[in-house]
Amino acid sequence: MISPIRQTGLHCPACGKRKLITVDTRPTAGGIRRRKKCNTCDFRFSTVETIAKMRKVR
């Protein structure tokens, strides 16, 4: 199990608080899926982070 990581940029969809922890992280096709939990209301939800490709600037 991955240790919980405190997130500050997201809000809980249920209560709007920012006290979220990452419960699980898994790679998916084209990104990373993270399972999150709100410390205030115990609501759980998932996010999918996609990896953006960098363009070379000449």
PDB file of N, CA, C, O and CB in Angstrom:
ATOM      1  N   MET A   1       0.838  -1.186   0.000  1.00  0.00           N
ATOM      2  CA  MET A   1       0.000   0.000   0.000  1.00  0.00           C
ATOM      3  C   MET A   1       0.876   1.239   0.000  1.00  0.00           C
ATOM      4  O   MET A   1       1.921   1.276   0.650  1.00  0.00           O
ATOM      5  CB  MET A   1      -0.950   0.003   1.211  1.00  0.00           C
ATOM      6  N   ILE A   2       0.449   2.237  -0.722  1.00  0.00           N
ATOM      7  CA  ILE A   2       1.178   3.502  -0.804  1.00  0.00           C
ATOM      8  C   ILE A   2       0.773   4.373   0.373  1.00  0.00           C
ATOM      9  O   ILE A   2      -0.404   4.453   0.724  1.00  0.00           O
ATOM     10  CB  ILE A   2       0.901   4.231  -2.155  1.00  0.00           C
ATOM     11  N   SER A   3       1.750   5.019   0.975  1.00  0.00           N
ATOM     12  CA  SER A   3       1.438   5.889   2.104  1.00  0.00           C
ATOM     13  C   SER A   3       0.638   7.095   1.628  1.00  0.00           C
ATOM     14  O   SER A   3       0.870   7.584   0.522  1.00  0.00           O
ATOM     15  CB  SER A   3       2.729   6.344   2.816  1.00  0.00           C
ATOM     16  N   PRO A   4      -0.297   7.584   2.434  1.00  0.00           N
ATOM     17  CA  PRO A   4      -1.127   8.722   2.039  1.00  0.00           C
ATOM     18  C   PRO A   4      -0.294   9.978   1.781  1.00  0.00           C
ATOM     19  O   PRO A   4       0.637  10.291   2.523  1.00  0.00           O
ATOM     20  CB  PRO A   4      -2.168   9.005   3.113  1.00  0.00           C
ATOM     21  N   ILE A   5      -0.650  10.681   0.723  1.00  0.00           N
ATOM     22  CA  ILE A   5       0.018  11.930   0.357  1.00  0.00           C
ATOM     23  C   ILE A   5      -1.015  13.037   0.463  1.00  0.00           C
ATOM     24  O   ILE A   5      -2.101  12.929  -0.106  1.00  0.00           O
ATOM     25  CB  ILE A   5       0.641  11.862  -1.091  1.00  0.00           C
ATOM     26  N   ARG A   6      -0.692  14.089   1.177  1.00  0.00           N
ATOM     27  CA  ARG A   6      -1.619  15.201   1.342  1.00  0.00           C
ATOM     28  C   ARG A   6      -1.649  16.050   0.074  1.00  0.00           C
ATOM     29  O   ARG A   6      -0.601  16.466  -0.422  1.00  0.00           O
ATOM     30  CB  ARG A   6      -1.226  16.062   2.561  1.00  0.00           C
ATOM     31  N   GLN A   7      -2.830  16.305  -0.444  1.00  0.00           N
ATOM     32  CA  GLN A   7      -3.023  17.106  -1.639  1.00  0.00           C
ATOM     33  C   GLN A   7      -3.590  18.462  -1.253  1.00  0.00           C
ATOM     34  O   GLN A   7      -4.443  18.540  -0.368  1.00  0.00           O
ATOM     35  CB  GLN A   7      -3.951  16.390  -2.637  1.00  0.00           C
ATOM     36  N   THR A   8      -3.137  19.529  -1.895  1.00  0.00           N
ATOM     37  CA  THR A   8      -3.638  20.854  -1.551  1.00  0.00           C
ATOM     38  C   THR A   8      -4.367  21.543  -2.700  1.00  0.00           C
ATOM     39  O   THR A   8      -5.051  22.538  -2.461  1.00  0.00           O
ATOM     40  CB  THR A   8      -2.503  21.716  -1.097  1.00  0.00           C
ATOM     41  N   GLY A   9      -4.252  21.061  -3.929  1.00  0.00           N
ATOM     42  CA  GLY A   9      -4.838  21.742  -5.068  1.00  0.00           C
ATOM     43  C   GLY A   9      -6.272  21.359  -5.390  1.00  0.00           C
ATOM     44  O   GLY A   9      -6.950  22.106  -6.097  1.00  0.00           O
ATOM     45  N   LEU A  10      -6.759  20.235  -4.906  1.00  0.00           N
ATOM     46  CA  LEU A  10      -8.096  19.765  -5.222  1.00  0.00           C
ATOM     47  C   LEU A  10      -9.063  20.015  -4.083  1.00  0.00           C
ATOM     48  O   LEU A  10      -8.669  20.152  -2.925  1.00  0.00           O
ATOM     49  CB  LEU A  10      -8.067  18.296  -5.556  1.00  0.00           C
ATOM     50  N   HIS A  11     -10.338  20.072  -4.438  1.00  0.00           N
ATOM     51  CA  HIS A  11     -11.420  20.205  -3.457  1.00  0.00           C
ATOM     52  C   HIS A  11     -12.247  18.932  -3.463  1.00  0.00           C
ATOM     53  O   HIS A  11     -12.374  18.279  -4.499  1.00  0.00           O
ATOM     54  CB  HIS A  11     -12.315  21.445  -3.763  1.00  0.00           C
ATOM     55  N   CYS A  12     -12.801  18.579  -2.337  1.00  0.00           N
ATOM     56  CA  CYS A  12     -13.711  17.438  -2.253  1.00  0.00           C
ATOM     57  C   CYS A  12     -14.994  17.777  -3.010  1.00  0.00           C
ATOM     58  O   CYS A  12     -15.572  18.838  -2.775  1.00  0.00           O
ATOM     59  CB  CYS A  12     -14.020  17.071  -0.764  1.00  0.00           C
ATOM     60  N   PRO A  13     -15.459  16.900  -3.919  1.00  0.00           N
ATOM     61  CA  PRO A  13     -16.705  17.172  -4.641  1.00  0.00           C
ATOM     62  C   PRO A  13     -17.931  17.182  -3.737  1.00  0.00           C
ATOM     63  O   PRO A  13     -18.944  17.788  -4.085  1.00  0.00           O
ATOM     64  CB  PRO A  13     -16.897  16.150  -5.729  1.00  0.00           C
ATOM     65  N   ALA A  14     -17.860  16.524  -2.589  1.00  0.00           N
ATOM     66  CA  ALA A  14     -19.024  16.432  -1.700  1.00  0.00           C
ATOM     67  C   ALA A  14     -19.127  17.626  -0.751  1.00  0.00           C
ATOM     68  O   ALA A  14     -20.195  18.224  -0.619  1.00  0.00           O
ATOM     69  CB  ALA A  14     -18.961  15.143  -0.892  1.00  0.00           C
ATOM     70  N   CYS A  15     -18.010  17.977  -0.086  1.00  0.00           N
ATOM     71  CA  CYS A  15     -18.091  19.031   0.941  1.00  0.00           C
ATOM     72  C   CYS A  15     -17.289  20.284   0.595  1.00  0.00           C
ATOM     73  O   CYS A  15     -17.474  21.318   1.237  1.00  0.00           O
ATOM     74  CB  CYS A  15     -17.610  18.488   2.262  1.00  0.00           C
ATOM     75  N   GLY A  16     -16.404  20.220  -0.400  1.00  0.00           N
ATOM     76  CA  GLY A  16     -15.650  21.389  -0.829  1.00  0.00           C
ATOM     77  C   GLY A  16     -14.374  21.661  -0.044  1.00  0.00           C
ATOM     78  O   GLY A  16     -13.682  22.639  -0.323  1.00  0.00           O
ATOM     79  N   LYS A  17     -14.050  20.824   0.923  1.00  0.00           N
ATOM     80  CA  LYS A  17     -12.834  21.022   1.718  1.00  0.00           C
ATOM     81  C   LYS A  17     -11.613  20.570   0.925  1.00  0.00           C
ATOM     82  O   LYS A  17     -11.739  19.821  -0.043  1.00  0.00           O
ATOM     83  CB  LYS A  17     -12.922  20.252   3.059  1.00  0.00           C
ATOM     84  N   ARG A  18     -10.430  21.027   1.337  1.00  0.00           N
ATOM     85  CA  ARG A  18      -9.190  20.673   0.663  1.00  0.00           C
ATOM     86  C   ARG A  18      -8.391  19.595   1.383  1.00  0.00           C
ATOM     87  O   ARG A  18      -7.269  19.294   0.974  1.00  0.00           O
ATOM     88  CB  ARG A  18      -8.346  21.889   0.506  1.00  0.00           C
ATOM     89  N   LYS A  19      -8.930  19.013   2.430  1.00  0.00           N
ATOM     90  CA  LYS A  19      -8.198  18.006   3.197  1.00  0.00           C
ATOM     91  C   LYS A  19      -8.364  16.629   2.561  1.00  0.00           C
ATOM     92  O   LYS A  19      -9.175  15.819   3.010  1.00  0.00           O
ATOM     93  CB  LYS A  19      -8.681  17.982   4.663  1.00  0.00           C
ATOM     94  N   LEU A  20      -7.580  16.373   1.501  1.00  0.00           N
ATOM     95  CA  LEU A  20      -7.659  15.128   0.754  1.00  0.00           C
ATOM     96  C   LEU A  20      -6.370  14.338   0.920  1.00  0.00           C
ATOM     97  O   LEU A  20      -5.291  14.917   1.048  1.00  0.00           O
ATOM     98  CB  LEU A  20      -7.936  15.401  -0.732  1.00  0.00           C
ATOM     99  N   ILE A  21      -6.484  13.018   0.919  1.00  0.00           N
ATOM    100  CA  ILE A  21      -5.321  12.160   0.886  1.00  0.00           C
ATOM    101  C   ILE A  21      -5.455  11.208  -0.290  1.00  0.00           C
ATOM    102  O   ILE A  21      -6.564  10.854  -0.690  1.00  0.00           O
ATOM    103  CB  ILE A  21      -5.157  11.388   2.217  1.00  0.00           C
ATOM    104  N   THR A  22      -4.315  10.795  -0.844  1.00  0.00           N
ATOM    105  CA  THR A  22      -4.293   9.808  -1.918  1.00  0.00           C
ATOM    106  C   THR A  22      -4.200   8.437  -1.286  1.00  0.00           C
ATOM    107  O   THR A  22      -3.243   8.138  -0.571  1.00  0.00           O
ATOM    108  CB  THR A  22      -3.109  10.056  -2.906  1.00  0.00           C
ATOM    109  N   VAL A  23      -5.202   7.596  -1.552  1.00  0.00           N
ATOM    110  CA  VAL A  23      -5.271   6.268  -0.962  1.00  0.00           C
ATOM    111  C   VAL A  23      -4.572   5.242  -1.848  1.00  0.00           C
ATOM    112  O   VAL A  23      -3.910   4.339  -1.337  1.00  0.00           O
ATOM    113  CB  VAL A  23      -6.727   5.864  -0.731  1.00  0.00           C
ATOM    114  N   ASP A  24      -4.709   5.367  -3.176  1.00  0.00           N
ATOM    115  CA  ASP A  24      -4.163   4.385  -4.104  1.00  0.00           C
ATOM    116  C   ASP A  24      -3.758   5.082  -5.391  1.00  0.00           C
ATOM    117  O   ASP A  24      -4.432   6.013  -5.831  1.00  0.00           O
ATOM    118  CB  ASP A  24      -5.185   3.260  -4.389  1.00  0.00           C
ATOM    119  N   THR A  25      -2.654   4.636  -6.005  1.00  0.00           N
ATOM    120  CA  THR A  25      -2.187   5.167  -7.285  1.00  0.00           C
ATOM    121  C   THR A  25      -1.887   3.996  -8.202  1.00  0.00           C
ATOM    122  O   THR A  25      -1.178   3.061  -7.829  1.00  0.00           O
ATOM    123  CB  THR A  25      -0.927   6.077  -7.105  1.00  0.00           C
ATOM    124  N   ARG A  26      -2.448   4.062  -9.433  1.00  0.00           N
ATOM    125  CA  ARG A  26      -2.222   2.989 -10.408  1.00  0.00           C
ATOM    126  C   ARG A  26      -1.988   3.588 -11.788  1.00  0.00           C
ATOM    127  O   ARG A  26      -2.658   4.546 -12.173  1.00  0.00           O
ATOM    128  CB  ARG A  26      -3.424   2.008 -10.442  1.00  0.00           C
ATOM    129  N   PRO A  27      -1.040   3.027 -12.533  1.00  0.00           N
ATOM    130  CA  PRO A  27      -0.858   3.470 -13.915  1.00  0.00           C
ATOM    131  C   PRO A  27      -1.982   2.930 -14.799  1.00  0.00           C
ATOM    132  O   PRO A  27      -2.436   1.800 -14.619  1.00  0.00           O
ATOM    133  CB  PRO A  27       0.517   3.015 -14.455  1.00  0.00           C
ATOM    134  N   THR A  28      -2.420   3.737 -15.742  1.00  0.00           N
ATOM    135  CA  THR A  28      -3.422   3.317 -16.725  1.00  0.00           C
ATOM    136  C   THR A  28      -2.897   3.650 -18.106  1.00  0.00           C
ATOM    137  O   THR A  28      -1.840   4.267 -18.241  1.00  0.00           O
ATOM    138  CB  THR A  28      -4.803   4.006 -16.470  1.00  0.00           C
ATOM    139  N   ALA A  29      -3.618   3.251 -19.117  1.00  0.00           N
ATOM    140  CA  ALA A  29      -3.217   3.561 -20.488  1.00  0.00           C
ATOM    141  C   ALA A  29      -3.304   5.075 -20.702  1.00  0.00           C
ATOM    142  O   ALA A  29      -4.400   5.633 -20.739  1.00  0.00           O
ATOM    143  CB  ALA A  29      -4.114   2.798 -21.520  1.00  0.00           C
ATOM    144  N   GLY A  30      -2.175   5.727 -20.840  1.00  0.00           N
ATOM    145  CA  GLY A  30      -2.154   7.163 -21.104  1.00  0.00           C
ATOM    146  C   GLY A  30      -2.176   8.043 -19.872  1.00  0.00           C
ATOM    147  O   GLY A  30      -2.317   9.257 -20.015  1.00  0.00           O
ATOM    148  N   GLY A  31      -2.046   7.509 -18.679  1.00  0.00           N
ATOM    149  CA  GLY A  31      -2.086   8.369 -17.503  1.00  0.00           C
ATOM    150  C   GLY A  31      -1.930   7.621 -16.196  1.00  0.00           C
ATOM    151  O   GLY A  31      -1.468   6.481 -16.157  1.00  0.00           O
ATOM    152  N   ILE A  32      -2.327   8.292 -15.129  1.00  0.00           N
ATOM    153  CA  ILE A  32      -2.243   7.734 -13.786  1.00  0.00           C
ATOM    154  C   ILE A  32      -3.594   7.919 -13.108  1.00  0.00           C
ATOM    155  O   ILE A  32      -4.149   9.018 -13.118  1.00  0.00           O
ATOM    156  CB  ILE A  32      -1.100   8.408 -12.960  1.00  0.00           C
ATOM    157  N   ARG A  33      -4.122   6.855 -12.521  1.00  0.00           N
ATOM    158  CA  ARG A  33      -5.392   6.914 -11.797  1.00  0.00           C
ATOM    159  C   ARG A  33      -5.100   6.974 -10.309  1.00  0.00           C
ATOM    160  O   ARG A  33      -4.365   6.139  -9.782  1.00  0.00           O
ATOM    161  CB  ARG A  33      -6.298   5.692 -12.136  1.00  0.00           C
ATOM    162  N   ARG A  34      -5.673   7.958  -9.631  1.00  0.00           N
ATOM    163  CA  ARG A  34      -5.476   8.107  -8.196  1.00  0.00           C
ATOM    164  C   ARG A  34      -6.818   8.038  -7.490  1.00  0.00           C
ATOM    165  O   ARG A  34      -7.778   8.694  -7.896  1.00  0.00           O
ATOM    166  CB  ARG A  34      -4.758   9.432  -7.871  1.00  0.00           C
ATOM    167  N   ARG A  35      -6.883   7.240  -6.431  1.00  0.00           N
ATOM    168  CA  ARG A  35      -8.067   7.123  -5.588  1.00  0.00           C
ATOM    169  C   ARG A  35      -7.849   8.041  -4.404  1.00  0.00           C
ATOM    170  O   ARG A  35      -6.855   7.903  -3.692  1.00  0.00           O
ATOM    171  CB  ARG A  35      -8.326   5.636  -5.132  1.00  0.00           C
ATOM    172  N   LYS A  36      -8.763   8.979  -4.177  1.00  0.00           N
ATOM    173  CA  LYS A  36      -8.614   9.977  -3.128  1.00  0.00           C
ATOM    174  C   LYS A  36      -9.722   9.869  -2.106  1.00  0.00           C
ATOM    175  O   LYS A  36     -10.807   9.364  -2.395  1.00  0.00           O
ATOM    176  CB  LYS A  36      -8.591  11.368  -3.719  1.00  0.00           C
ATOM    177  N   LYS A  37      -9.437  10.355  -0.892  1.00  0.00           N
ATOM    178  CA  LYS A  37     -10.398  10.323   0.200  1.00  0.00           C
ATOM    179  C   LYS A  37     -10.348  11.656   0.927  1.00  0.00           C
ATOM    180  O   LYS A  37      -9.270  12.190   1.185  1.00  0.00           O
ATOM    181  CB  LYS A  37     -10.109   9.146   1.174  1.00  0.00           C
ATOM    182  N   CYS A  38     -11.519  12.191   1.256  1.00  0.00           N
ATOM    183  CA  CYS A  38     -11.620  13.436   2.018  1.00  0.00           C
ATOM    184  C   CYS A  38     -11.515  13.104   3.509  1.00  0.00           C
ATOM    185  O   CYS A  38     -12.227  12.228   4.002  1.00  0.00           O
ATOM    186  CB  CYS A  38     -12.964  14.187   1.700  1.00  0.00           C
ATOM    187  N   ASN A  39     -10.637  13.797   4.221  1.00  0.00           N
ATOM    188  CA  ASN A  39     -10.489  13.586   5.662  1.00  0.00           C
ATOM    189  C   ASN A  39     -11.652  14.173   6.454  1.00  0.00           C
ATOM    190  O   ASN A  39     -11.885  13.774   7.595  1.00  0.00           O
ATOM    191  CB  ASN A  39      -9.186  14.193   6.143  1.00  0.00           C
ATOM    192  N   THR A  40     -12.379  15.111   5.868  1.00  0.00           N
ATOM    193  CA  THR A  40     -13.482  15.757   6.574  1.00  0.00           C
ATOM    194  C   THR A  40     -14.757  14.915   6.545  1.00  0.00           C
ATOM    195  O   THR A  40     -15.352  14.653   7.590  1.00  0.00           O
ATOM    196  CB  THR A  40     -13.755  17.122   5.969  1.00  0.00           C
ATOM    197  N   CYS A  41     -15.181  14.486   5.336  1.00  0.00           N
ATOM    198  CA  CYS A  41     -16.468  13.783   5.212  1.00  0.00           C
ATOM    199  C   CYS A  41     -16.332  12.318   4.795  1.00  0.00           C
ATOM    200  O   CYS A  41     -17.344  11.634   4.645  1.00  0.00           O
ATOM    201  CB  CYS A  41     -17.338  14.498   4.212  1.00  0.00           C
ATOM    202  N   ASP A  42     -15.106  11.819   4.604  1.00  0.00           N
ATOM    203  CA  ASP A  42     -14.825  10.435   4.203  1.00  0.00           C
ATOM    204  C   ASP A  42     -15.350  10.068   2.817  1.00  0.00           C
ATOM    205  O   ASP A  42     -15.502   8.883   2.518  1.00  0.00           O
ATOM    206  CB  ASP A  42     -15.412   9.498   5.208  1.00  0.00           C
ATOM    207  N   PHE A  43     -15.630  11.050   1.970  1.00  0.00           N
ATOM    208  CA  PHE A  43     -16.061  10.799   0.594  1.00  0.00           C
ATOM    209  C   PHE A  43     -14.856  10.326  -0.216  1.00  0.00           C
ATOM    210  O   PHE A  43     -13.766  10.883  -0.089  1.00  0.00           O
ATOM    211  CB  PHE A  43     -16.697  12.081  -0.044  1.00  0.00           C
ATOM    212  N   ARG A  44     -15.047   9.300  -1.049  1.00  0.00           N
ATOM    213  CA  ARG A  44     -13.974   8.766  -1.892  1.00  0.00           C
ATOM    214  C   ARG A  44     -14.298   9.011  -3.359  1.00  0.00           C
ATOM    215  O   ARG A  44     -15.448   8.885  -3.781  1.00  0.00           O
ATOM    216  CB  ARG A  44     -13.766   7.254  -1.630  1.00  0.00           C
ATOM    217  N   PHE A  45     -13.275   9.363  -4.132  1.00  0.00           N
ATOM    218  CA  PHE A  45     -13.452   9.587  -5.562  1.00  0.00           C
ATOM    219  C   PHE A  45     -12.130   9.325  -6.277  1.00  0.00           C
ATOM    220  O   PHE A  45     -11.081   9.218  -5.641  1.00  0.00           O
ATOM    221  CB  PHE A  45     -13.956  11.033  -5.843  1.00  0.00           C
ATOM    222  N   SER A  46     -12.189   9.221  -7.606  1.00  0.00           N
ATOM    223  CA  SER A  46     -11.003   8.944  -8.415  1.00  0.00           C
ATOM    224  C   SER A  46     -10.696  10.113  -9.325  1.00  0.00           C
ATOM    225  O   SER A  46     -11.594  10.830  -9.767  1.00  0.00           O
ATOM    226  CB  SER A  46     -11.195   7.669  -9.241  1.00  0.00           C
ATOM    227  N   THR A  47      -9.410  10.296  -9.599  1.00  0.00           N
ATOM    228  CA  THR A  47      -8.967  11.264 -10.584  1.00  0.00           C
ATOM    229  C   THR A  47      -8.078  10.536 -11.579  1.00  0.00           C
ATOM    230  O   THR A  47      -7.449   9.534 -11.240  1.00  0.00           O
ATOM    231  CB  THR A  47      -8.217  12.461  -9.916  1.00  0.00           C
ATOM    232  N   VAL A  48      -8.025  11.041 -12.812  1.00  0.00           N
ATOM    233  CA  VAL A  48      -7.136  10.489 -13.826  1.00  0.00           C
ATOM    234  C   VAL A  48      -6.245  11.626 -14.306  1.00  0.00           C
ATOM    235  O   VAL A  48      -6.729  12.653 -14.783  1.00  0.00           O
ATOM    236  CB  VAL A  48      -7.940   9.838 -15.019  1.00  0.00           C
ATOM    237  N   GLU A  49      -4.943  11.429 -14.174  1.00  0.00           N
ATOM    238  CA  GLU A  49      -3.970  12.430 -14.612  1.00  0.00           C
ATOM    239  C   GLU A  49      -3.359  11.946 -15.911  1.00  0.00           C
ATOM    240  O   GLU A  49      -2.853  10.826 -15.981  1.00  0.00           O
ATOM    241  CB  GLU A  49      -2.867  12.680 -13.527  1.00  0.00           C
ATOM    242  N   THR A  50      -3.401  12.780 -16.941  1.00  0.00           N
ATOM    243  CA  THR A  50      -2.803  12.420 -18.216  1.00  0.00           C
ATOM    244  C   THR A  50      -1.435  13.067 -18.317  1.00  0.00           C
ATOM    245  O   THR A  50      -1.189  14.134 -17.754  1.00  0.00           O
ATOM    246  CB  THR A  50      -3.705  12.848 -19.399  1.00  0.00           C
ATOM    247  N   ILE A  51      -0.555  12.407 -19.039  1.00  0.00           N
ATOM    248  CA  ILE A  51       0.808  12.888 -19.200  1.00  0.00           C
ATOM    249  C   ILE A  51       0.867  13.690 -20.488  1.00  0.00           C
ATOM    250  O   ILE A  51       0.560  13.177 -21.565  1.00  0.00           O
ATOM    251  CB  ILE A  51       1.836  11.709 -19.217  1.00  0.00           C
ATOM    252  N   ALA A  52       1.263  14.953 -20.372  1.00  0.00           N
ATOM    253  CA  ALA A  52       1.358  15.830 -21.530  1.00  0.00           C
ATOM    254  C   ALA A  52       2.745  15.729 -22.129  1.00  0.00           C
ATOM    255  O   ALA A  52       3.739  15.681 -21.405  1.00  0.00           O
ATOM    256  CB  ALA A  52       1.036  17.286 -21.151  1.00  0.00           C
ATOM    257  N   LYS A  53       2.812  15.697 -23.444  1.00  0.00           N
ATOM    258  CA  LYS A  53       4.097  15.636 -24.128  1.00  0.00           C
ATOM    259  C   LYS A  53       4.642  17.055 -24.299  1.00  0.00           C
ATOM    260  O   LYS A  53       3.907  17.987 -24.624  1.00  0.00           O
ATOM    261  CB  LYS A  53       3.960  14.924 -25.506  1.00  0.00           C
ATOM    262  N   MET A  54       5.938  17.192 -24.072  1.00  0.00           N
ATOM    263  CA  MET A  54       6.587  18.493 -24.213  1.00  0.00           C
ATOM    264  C   MET A  54       7.038  18.679 -25.651  1.00  0.00           C
ATOM    265  O   MET A  54       7.547  17.747 -26.274  1.00  0.00           O
ATOM    266  CB  MET A  54       7.787  18.624 -23.244  1.00  0.00           C
ATOM    267  N   ARG A  55       6.851  19.883 -26.175  1.00  0.00           N
ATOM    268  CA  ARG A  55       7.327  20.210 -27.510  1.00  0.00           C
ATOM    269  C   ARG A  55       8.659  20.917 -27.396  1.00  0.00           C
ATOM    270  O   ARG A  55       8.865  21.741 -26.505  1.00  0.00           O
ATOM    271  CB  ARG A  55       6.305  21.081 -28.272  1.00  0.00           C
ATOM    272  N   LYS A  56       9.556  20.592 -28.299  1.00  0.00           N
ATOM    273  CA  LYS A  56      10.846  21.278 -28.325  1.00  0.00           C
ATOM    274  C   LYS A  56      10.684  22.613 -29.040  1.00  0.00           C
ATOM    275  O   LYS A  56      10.101  22.683 -30.121  1.00  0.00           O
ATOM    276  CB  LYS A  56      11.932  20.407 -29.021  1.00  0.00           C
ATOM    277  N   VAL A  57      11.200  23.657 -28.432  1.00  0.00           N
ATOM    278  CA  VAL A  57      11.150  24.990 -29.033  1.00  0.00           C
ATOM    279  C   VAL A  57      12.544  25.312 -29.539  1.00  0.00           C
ATOM    280  O   VAL A  57      13.516  25.254 -28.785  1.00  0.00           O
ATOM    281  CB  VAL A  57      10.646  26.076 -28.008  1.00  0.00           C
ATOM    282  N   ARG A  58      12.639  25.649 -30.803  1.00  0.00           N
ATOM    283  CA  ARG A  58      13.955  25.946 -31.396  1.00  0.00           C
ATOM    284  C   ARG A  58      14.169  27.412 -31.529  1.00  0.00           C
ATOM    285  O   ARG A  58      15.219  27.841 -32.008  1.00  0.00           O
ATOM    286  CB  ARG A  58      14.102  25.295 -32.747  1.00  0.00           C
TER     287      ARG A  58
END
